[in-house]
Amino acid sequence: MPHGSARHYFANQRGLIVEVVRHLLDGDLPRPGETPKQQVARWLGPESGRTRSRYELIIASFHDPDLAVELVRGRDRFVDILVERGMTSSDATELVAALDGIVLDALLREQAPKGVDPERIFKKFGAKFP
């Protein structure tokens, strides 16, 4: 994108990056009626590029506090959805972290989405979802 266009629509390059991060994180949220297994399969299958980008941004956020704020905000939105579905806030926070670990491990091992079963983790937290 030309510099002038970025400044016109986003005030500066930083604004563009923040909007890209927000868009990326919005796509990671559970979709209505989507099971955890379907969500993780989406992250590891057709949206694996988006998922890899999210992990790269997490690493970048260690050196960029503004980016870290956006990533935490995105994770908190996911936690809020789980709380709305009946989980406690602390369990939902831990579940999001556990899902991150399973997905990261599957990406590193180049594991097929069908080989990843996030529902086992949901059951450990006592969560029941469609």
SEPAMAR-598804 format. One record per residue (C-alpha): residue number from 1; x, y, z. Coordinates in Angstrom, 1 decimal, always signed. Example, Ala and Ser with C-alpha at 12.3 -4.5 7.8 and 13.67 -1.06 7.14 Angstrom:
REM SEPAMAR-598804
   nr      xx      yy      zz
    1   +12.3    -4.5    +7.8
    2   +13.7    -1.1    +7.1
REM end
This chain:
REM SEPAMAR-598804
   nr      xx      yy      zz
    1    +0.0    +0.0    +0.0
    2    +1.4    +3.4    -0.9
    3    +2.5    +5.5    +2.1
    4    +0.0    +8.2    +1.3
    5    -2.9    +5.8    +1.3
    6    -1.9    +4.4    +4.6
    7    -1.8    +7.9    +6.1
    8    -5.1    +8.8    +4.6
    9    -7.0    +5.8    +5.9
   10    -5.1    +4.9    +9.0
   11    -3.2    +8.1   +10.0
   12    +0.1    +6.2    +9.8
   13    +1.7    +2.9    +9.2
   14    +1.2    +1.9   +12.9
   15    -2.6    +2.5   +12.4
   16    -2.6    +0.2    +9.4
   17    -0.8    -2.6   +11.4
   18    -3.2    -2.3   +14.3
   19    -6.2    -2.7   +11.9
   20    -4.6    -5.7   +10.3
   21    -4.0    -7.3   +13.7
   22    -7.6    -6.6   +14.7
   23    -8.9    -8.1   +11.4
   24    -6.7   -11.1   +11.9
   25    -7.9   -11.7   +15.5
   26   -11.6   -11.2   +14.5
   27   -11.2   -14.1   +12.1
   28    -9.9   -16.4   +14.9
   29   -13.0   -16.1   +17.0
   30   -15.4   -19.0   +17.2
   31   -18.2   -18.7   +14.7
   32   -21.8   -19.2   +15.6
   33   -22.6   -22.9   +15.9
   34   -19.0   -23.9   +15.3
   35   -17.7   -26.7   +17.5
   36   -14.2   -26.4   +19.0
   37   -13.0   -29.2   +16.7
   38   -14.3   -27.3   +13.7
   39   -12.7   -24.1   +14.9
   40    -9.3   -25.7   +15.4
   41    -9.6   -27.6   +12.1
   42   -10.2   -24.2   +10.4
   43    -7.2   -22.7   +12.2
   44    -5.0   -25.6   +11.1
   45    -6.5   -26.2    +7.6
   46    -7.8   -23.4    +5.3
   47    -6.7   -20.6    +7.7
   48    -3.3   -22.0    +8.7
   49    -1.6   -18.9    +7.1
   50    -3.7   -16.7    +9.4
   51    -2.8   -18.8   +12.4
   52    +0.9   -18.7   +11.6
   53    +0.7   -14.9   +11.3
   54    -1.0   -14.7   +14.7
   55    +2.0   -16.6   +16.3
   56    +4.5   -14.4   +14.5
   57    +2.7   -11.3   +15.8
   58    +2.8   -12.8   +19.3
   59    +6.6   -13.1   +19.1
   60    +6.8    -9.5   +17.7
   61    +4.6    -8.3   +20.6
   62    +7.5    -9.1   +23.0
   63    +9.2    -6.0   +21.6
   64    +6.1    -3.9   +20.9
   65    +3.9    -3.0   +23.8
   66    +1.1    -1.6   +21.5
   67    +1.0    -4.8   +19.6
   68    +0.8    -6.8   +22.8
   69    -2.2    -4.7   +23.9
   70    -4.1    -5.6   +20.7
   71    -3.2    -9.3   +21.0
   72    -4.3    -9.4   +24.7
   73    -7.5    -7.6   +23.7
   74    -8.2   -10.3   +21.0
   75    -7.6   -13.1   +23.5
   76    -9.9   -11.4   +26.0
   77   -12.7   -11.3   +23.4
   78   -12.3   -15.0   +22.9
   79   -12.4   -15.5   +26.7
   80   -15.6   -13.4   +26.9
   81   -17.3   -15.6   +24.3
   82   -16.4   -18.7   +26.3
   83   -17.7   -17.0   +29.5
   84   -21.0   -16.1   +27.6
   85   -21.2   -19.9   +26.8
   86   -21.0   -20.7   +30.5
   87   -17.4   -21.0   +31.6
   88   -15.8   -19.1   +34.5
   89   -13.4   -16.4   +33.5
   90   -10.4   -18.2   +34.9
   91   -11.2   -21.5   +33.2
   92   -11.9   -19.7   +29.9
   93    -8.5   -17.9   +30.2
   94    -6.7   -21.1   +30.8
   95    -8.6   -22.9   +28.0
   96    -7.6   -20.2   +25.5
   97    -4.0   -20.7   +26.5
   98    -4.3   -24.5   +26.3
   99    -5.8   -24.2   +22.8
  100    -3.0   -22.0   +21.8
  101    -0.5   -24.7   +22.9
  102    -2.3   -27.5   +21.0
  103    -2.5   -25.4   +17.8
  104    +1.1   -24.3   +18.0
  105    +2.3   -27.8   +18.6
  106    +0.2   -29.1   +15.6
  107    +1.6   -26.4   +13.4
  108    +5.2   -27.2   +14.4
  109    +4.6   -30.9   +13.8
  110    +2.7   -30.2   +10.6
  111    -0.1   -32.3   +12.0
  112    -3.3   -32.7   +10.0
  113    -6.3   -30.9   +11.4
  114    -8.2   -34.2   +11.8
  115    -5.5   -35.5   +14.1
  116    -6.1   -32.7   +16.7
  117    -8.9   -33.1   +19.2
  118    -9.5   -29.9   +21.2
  119   -12.7   -31.4   +22.7
  120   -10.5   -33.4   +25.1
  121    -9.3   -30.1   +26.6
  122   -12.8   -28.7   +26.7
  123   -13.9   -31.8   +28.6
  124   -11.1   -31.3   +31.1
  125   -12.4   -27.9   +31.9
  126   -16.0   -29.2   +32.1
  127   -17.0   -27.2   +29.2
  128   -19.9   -28.5   +27.0
  129   -20.4   -26.9   +23.7
  130   -22.1   -27.9   +20.5
REM end
